[in-house]
Amino acid sequence: MPQLDFRDHIRRLPHLTTVSFANLVIEVGYVFLVCFLTFRYGGTQVDAISVLEFVTACIFLGFIARSYLTHTWQVVNTKIWLFLGLFFAYIALLVTPLPSGLIKYLSPNARLVCDSFLPQGGLWVMRSGMRSLAVYSYAAIFELRLLCSYGILFYVAVNFFTNWHTIRRLFKVMLSLAFIIALFGISQGYHPTGKIYWFQDWSQAGNFFGPYINKNHFAGHMLLVIPYFLVMVIFAKMLEQRILAAFTAVMVIIALCMSLSRGGIISSVFMIAIFFAFLGAKNIRSKKIWVLGSVFCVALFFLGYIGMGPIRGRFLKFFALLGIIG
């Protein structure tokens, strides 16, 4: 094997440093987004979405630089690109200014609605007299940018998190974050003040829990991580890891139920039933299934200790609206 002289090492050093820096930008970017968007009211505010788009652009630039330097750029050949292309072309058609006469033929209903409710055209009419098919083109462009950000994040994640070390690091962050916001939600449930973080007033919304403005979003976050903790309870190699996973699973289940999200509670019941059915189909030892059962029994015990009245009241109200009960 030929020996590399000093100049070859110097020539390779910037390349390696740039690749490492690109990897760092991508990984730190994902960790930052997961944490920031969660604690920024679930990422529903305009400033949070702006940060999402900026960090997504940095992640994508880092991914392009990494792919170029390592010569690993590849695009998966799949028919989904055709449907995505048609979808984005349709959105572009909606927001493109067009003559009013053309809109009359493309979408008579859109012109009729806007002429009825916006006689002067409002925002629908451009200064040049052109109109867009979308009644509120700004909202359409806003949602398109958000969708593009999500698409870039998913694409980079699939191509970047391909080895167990990077996946494990990201999972540790996600599971630790879920445990923290579960504790935060439980503490907030014990001391309700009508304010997020006990200082941001969202009392008029009346639907928040934890750091999320919508309690259903909180329940959805908990639903995403419960299976990971259950799998760790069964398959973790060390006893300490299994005990920690069981404790965290109990806290997450309690937080989900305390959020009073009917959809989240019903979904968790179905998910747990499917999970046990999967374990039975895979012939998992009954001892491990009993361990999982004890986790749910402990969670139910603490929920009974806290009080099942609010949860029962939520479902009774729902059944009353449906006319099932008087």
Protein Blocks (a to p, Z undefined) as FASTA:
>chain_A
ZZddfklmmmmmmmmmmmmmmmmmmmmmmmmmmmmmmmngnopafklmmmmmmmmmmmmm
mmmmmmmmnopaccdddfklmmmmmmmmmmmmmmpccdfklmmmmmmmlmmmmmmmmmno
pmmlcfkopacfblblmlmmmmmmmmmmmmmmmmmmmmmmmcfklmmmmmmmmmmmmmmm
mmmmmmmmmmcghiahhlaccklnopaghjbfblklmmmmmmmmmmmmmmmmmmpmbfkl
mmmmmmmmmmmmmmmmmnopaklmmmmmmmmmmmmmmmmmnopafklmmmmmmmmmmmmm
mmmmnopklmmmmmmmmmmmnomaZZ
